[in-house]
Amino acid sequence: MGVAAPRKMSCFTSTTARDKRMNVATLASREFSVIVLRVALACAALLLLVSCIGTRGLSEISSHPYPLIYEDDSSAKFASQQDDVFIEIRKTPVPRPLEHLAVHYASLFPGGEIVKPDDREEYLTIKDKKAYKVSFRTKYIRKRKRLDESPGRSGPEIPEGWTKAQLRDPVTGEVVPVLHGPVIPQEKVLYLVQGDQYIYYIVLSADGDAVKPAREKFENFVRNDINFH
């Protein structure tokens, strides 16, 4: 019985198979590179998003004196739940230290509280930073409470001696319904503090029975809870 001769593969067939294997390996390598690039871009975008979120707001504030109602990169506003205490802090950059904070106050913070001759002014230092403080003369206003007139809610009974009115919200600018009650004192205190890079404007407004505890909390906030940059 004869033995069959071994089958010979042509050089063309061997080269074609090798090229196919090389093409498959090249495509796999390219797909892997694309996946790695997409993952890297996704991680970079996530880190950028986290960075943007993390840096928003005033990083100088270590503790909030009252609930935060507004914040951006250069200002923050706080208010009590009873709507009888309001604190605002703003900052603006300065290229060099200023000699007289009171002189530059109006140009640094337009729209701020107006200082009058009968308001008490003083210069002091806070955390080795120059500061200017104004205790404004006590004003007398009608006590007020906000009304919730959301759809589906019945309006509250108006107590004797109170009247319904409208007030412009200092944060949103919207007109909101309120109740006006008896006359109560309102006190305001302003601080300007000169940091290394910024001037800080911090103002307190407190009404009625909230005045004394609010002033104590405000002084602690200014002196201990803000790192002036």
LODREN-70105 format. One line per field, with one value per residue (C-alpha): x, y, z. Coordinates in nm, 4 decimals, decimal comma, always signed. Example, Ala and Ser with C-alpha at 12.3 -4.5 7.8 and 13.67 -1.06 7.14 Angstrom:
residues 2
xx c(+1,2300 | +1,3670);
yy c(-0,4500 | -0,1060);
zz c(+0,7800 | +0,7140);
end
This chain:
residues 229
xx c(+0,0000 | +0,1468 | +0,2018 | +0,0516 | +0,2966 | +0,2763 | +0,0667 | +0,2668 | +0,1295 | +0,2171 | +0,4112 | +0,1129 | -0,1305 | +0,1080 | +0,1738 | -0,1980 | -0,2849 | -0,0007 | -0,1197 | -0,4722 | -0,3464 | -0,1415 | -0,4415 | -0,6606 | -0,3938 | -0,3561 | -0,7323 | -0,7537 | -0,4680 | -0,6344 | -0,9688 | -0,7939 | -0,6191 | -0,9522 | -1,1109 | -0,8189 | -0,8421 | -1,2171 | -1,1731 | -0,8987 | -1,1147 | -1,4094 | -1,1918 | -1,0527 | -1,4045 | -1,5180 | -1,2211 | -1,2908 | -1,6564 | -1,5667 | -1,3091 | -1,5624 | -1,8209 | -1,5699 | -1,4375 | -1,7774 | -1,8596 | -1,6517 | -1,3926 | -1,2926 | -1,6044 | -1,5482 | -1,8888 | -2,2314 | -2,3969 | -2,7473 | -2,8920 | -2,7299 | -2,9792 | -2,7426 | -2,3798 | -2,1485 | -1,7735 | -1,7621 | -2,0603 | -2,2831 | -2,6097 | -2,7552 | -3,0949 | -3,2699 | -3,5747 | -3,7845 | -3,6714 | -3,5527 | -3,1753 | -2,9874 | -2,6110 | -2,4332 | -2,0644 | -1,8956 | -1,5359 | -1,3552 | -0,9887 | -0,7461 | -0,4012 | -0,2420 | -0,3253 | -0,5475 | -0,4680 | -0,8211 | -1,0945 | -1,3707 | -1,2620 | -1,2731 | -1,5840 | -1,8413 | -1,6300 | -1,5390 | -1,8948 | -2,1518 | -2,5016 | -2,3784 | -2,5158 | -2,4856 | -2,2811 | -2,4284 | -2,2736 | -2,4616 | -2,3433 | -2,0589 | -1,7335 | -1,4167 | -1,0916 | -0,9613 | -0,7745 | -0,9160 | -0,6700 | -0,3951 | -0,5945 | -0,7021 | -1,0769 | -1,3328 | -1,6541 | -1,9769 | -2,2607 | -2,5579 | -2,8095 | -3,1061 | -3,4073 | -3,7651 | -3,9673 | -4,2864 | -4,2393 | -4,3120 | -4,3794 | -4,3898 | -4,7130 | -4,7271 | -4,9938 | -4,9056 | -5,1938 | -5,3967 | -5,3012 | -5,5509 | -5,4302 | -5,3507 | -5,5706 | -5,4393 | -5,3791 | -5,5232 | -5,2930 | -5,1332 | -5,1943 | -5,1273 | -4,8777 | -4,6220 | -4,2437 | -3,9656 | -3,7437 | -3,3798 | -3,2412 | -3,4762 | -3,6173 | -3,9691 | -4,2637 | -4,3870 | -4,6879 | -4,6115 | -4,7841 | -4,6832 | -4,7140 | -4,6022 | -4,3072 | -3,9737 | -3,6072 | -3,3767 | -2,9987 | -2,7274 | -2,3527 | -2,0944 | -1,7372 | -1,4796 | -1,1761 | -0,8624 | -0,7110 | -0,3918 | -0,5715 | -0,9305 | -1,1396 | -1,4344 | -1,7730 | -1,9769 | -2,3077 | -2,5674 | -2,9320 | -3,1366 | -3,4875 | -3,6637 | -3,5843 | -3,3284 | -3,0938 | -2,8864 | -2,8231 | -2,7678 | -2,5000 | -2,3160 | -2,3303 | -2,2232 | -1,9165 | -1,8101 | -1,8645 | -1,6502 | -1,3693 | -1,3495 | -1,5273 | -1,3766 | -1,0226 | -0,9399 | -0,7268);
yy c(+0,0000 | +0,3276 | +0,6160 | +0,9508 | +1,2270 | +1,5111 | +1,8075 | +2,1182 | +2,4654 | +2,7361 | +3,0407 | +3,2603 | +3,0707 | +3,0846 | +3,4575 | +3,5400 | +3,3588 | +3,5355 | +3,8755 | +3,8047 | +3,7218 | +4,0416 | +4,2502 | +4,1015 | +4,1780 | +4,5335 | +4,5969 | +4,4574 | +4,6813 | +4,9866 | +4,9070 | +4,8680 | +5,2036 | +5,3711 | +5,2240 | +5,3421 | +5,6907 | +5,7108 | +5,6022 | +5,8613 | +6,1386 | +6,0356 | +6,0413 | +6,3838 | +6,5218 | +6,3780 | +6,5299 | +6,8672 | +6,8502 | +6,7585 | +7,0379 | +7,2937 | +7,1822 | +7,1728 | +7,5243 | +7,6948 | +7,9221 | +8,1002 | +7,8517 | +8,0984 | +8,0164 | +7,7240 | +7,7267 | +7,8723 | +8,0988 | +8,0395 | +7,8378 | +7,9257 | +8,0809 | +8,1941 | +8,1409 | +8,2063 | +8,2480 | +8,5932 | +8,6159 | +8,4250 | +8,5004 | +8,3455 | +8,3864 | +8,2528 | +8,0311 | +8,2999 | +8,5520 | +8,7935 | +8,7624 | +8,8186 | +8,8007 | +8,8784 | +8,8412 | +8,9649 | +8,9899 | +9,1875 | +9,1593 | +9,4444 | +9,4804 | +9,6300 | +9,7049 | +10,0074 | +10,2654 | +10,3801 | +10,1224 | +10,3721 | +10,6031 | +10,3249 | +10,1497 | +10,2966 | +10,2300 | +9,8765 | +9,7691 | +9,9806 | +9,9323 | +9,8551 | +10,0029 | +10,3818 | +10,5144 | +10,8284 | +11,0754 | +10,9331 | +10,5732 | +10,4498 | +10,3747 | +10,2118 | +10,0642 | +9,7358 | +9,4176 | +9,0694 | +8,7812 | +9,0414 | +9,1912 | +9,5547 | +9,5961 | +9,8742 | +9,8325 | +10,0305 | +9,9886 | +10,1580 | +10,3582 | +10,1472 | +10,1705 | +10,0791 | +9,8742 | +9,6744 | +9,3077 | +9,0884 | +8,7270 | +8,5651 | +8,4105 | +8,0820 | +8,1226 | +7,8142 | +7,6596 | +7,4210 | +7,5805 | +7,7741 | +8,1160 | +8,1638 | +8,3755 | +8,7278 | +8,8039 | +9,1181 | +9,4149 | +9,2594 | +9,3619 | +9,1893 | +9,3555 | +9,2801 | +9,2882 | +9,2496 | +8,9510 | +9,0740 | +8,7583 | +8,6805 | +9,0293 | +8,8828 | +9,0421 | +8,8112 | +8,8365 | +8,9168 | +9,0103 | +9,3337 | +9,3401 | +9,5582 | +9,8003 | +9,6404 | +9,7515 | +9,6608 | +9,6708 | +9,6452 | +9,5915 | +9,6147 | +9,4861 | +9,5533 | +9,3276 | +9,3547 | +9,0195 | +8,9562 | +8,9478 | +9,0528 | +9,3036 | +9,1416 | +9,3042 | +9,1373 | +9,2819 | +9,1741 | +9,2775 | +9,1542 | +9,2354 | +9,2373 | +8,9647 | +8,8148 | +9,1151 | +9,0136 | +8,6442 | +8,7373 | +8,9938 | +8,7396 | +8,4779 | +8,7351 | +8,8438 | +8,4807 | +8,4213 | +8,7176 | +8,6514 | +8,2705 | +8,1215 | +8,3184 | +8,2753 | +8,6090 | +8,5486);
zz c(+0,0000 | -0,1048 | +0,1426 | +0,0418 | -0,0084 | +0,2490 | +0,1399 | +0,0890 | +0,1822 | -0,0545 | +0,0640 | -0,0340 | +0,1928 | +0,4923 | +0,4483 | +0,4225 | +0,7472 | +0,9263 | +0,7977 | +0,9177 | +1,2646 | +1,2684 | +1,1553 | +1,4294 | +1,6907 | +1,5606 | +1,5733 | +1,9250 | +2,0342 | +1,8814 | +2,0472 | +2,3821 | +2,3337 | +2,2551 | +2,5687 | +2,7831 | +2,6314 | +2,6955 | +3,0574 | +3,1069 | +2,9603 | +3,1770 | +3,4901 | +3,3978 | +3,3454 | +3,6794 | +3,8613 | +3,6992 | +3,8042 | +4,1619 | +4,1688 | +4,0469 | +4,2990 | +4,5825 | +4,5265 | +4,5015 | +4,7924 | +5,0549 | +5,1738 | +5,4466 | +5,6516 | +5,8877 | +6,0601 | +5,9772 | +6,2363 | +6,0925 | +5,8032 | +5,4707 | +5,2255 | +4,9479 | +4,8473 | +4,5546 | +4,5134 | +4,6739 | +4,9100 | +5,1493 | +5,3300 | +5,6434 | +5,8094 | +6,1167 | +6,0795 | +6,2515 | +5,9882 | +6,2593 | +6,2058 | +5,8804 | +5,8204 | +5,4946 | +5,4119 | +5,0951 | +4,9822 | +4,7153 | +4,6073 | +4,6701 | +4,5088 | +4,8187 | +5,1852 | +5,2436 | +5,5089 | +5,5934 | +5,5498 | +5,6309 | +5,3490 | +5,0876 | +5,2229 | +4,9812 | +4,6710 | +4,7781 | +4,8600 | +4,6774 | +4,8092 | +5,1609 | +5,4813 | +5,4922 | +5,7847 | +5,9446 | +6,1927 | +6,4938 | +6,4275 | +6,6483 | +6,4622 | +6,5881 | +6,4569 | +6,5970 | +6,5032 | +6,4470 | +6,4155 | +6,3631 | +6,0730 | +6,0580 | +6,1050 | +6,0994 | +6,2998 | +6,2896 | +6,5401 | +6,3773 | +6,5739 | +6,6823 | +6,4553 | +6,5389 | +6,2958 | +6,2945 | +6,3773 | +6,0763 | +5,9901 | +5,6490 | +5,5250 | +5,3392 | +5,0739 | +4,8724 | +4,6736 | +4,8840 | +5,2170 | +5,4206 | +5,5288 | +5,9002 | +6,1214 | +6,1600 | +6,5312 | +6,6836 | +6,6288 | +6,3200 | +5,9581 | +5,6284 | +5,3949 | +5,1227 | +5,1497 | +4,8932 | +4,9700 | +5,0113 | +4,8465 | +4,5561 | +4,5012 | +4,4855 | +4,6650 | +4,9437 | +5,1793 | +5,5437 | +5,8664 | +6,0399 | +6,4163 | +6,7096 | +6,6954 | +6,7943 | +6,7907 | +6,5039 | +6,5370 | +6,2721 | +6,3049 | +6,0277 | +6,0084 | +5,7401 | +5,7810 | +5,5710 | +5,4809 | +5,2838 | +4,9471 | +5,0153 | +5,2081 | +5,3857 | +5,4462 | +5,7214 | +5,8381 | +6,0936 | +6,1132 | +6,4109 | +6,5321 | +6,8681 | +7,1202 | +6,8813 | +6,9077 | +7,2110 | +7,1240 | +6,7588 | +6,8473 | +7,0626 | +6,7876 | +6,5277 | +6,7264 | +6,7646 | +6,3941 | +6,2893 | +6,5355 | +6,5261 | +6,2242 | +5,9342 | +5,8054 | +5,6408 | +5,3291);
end
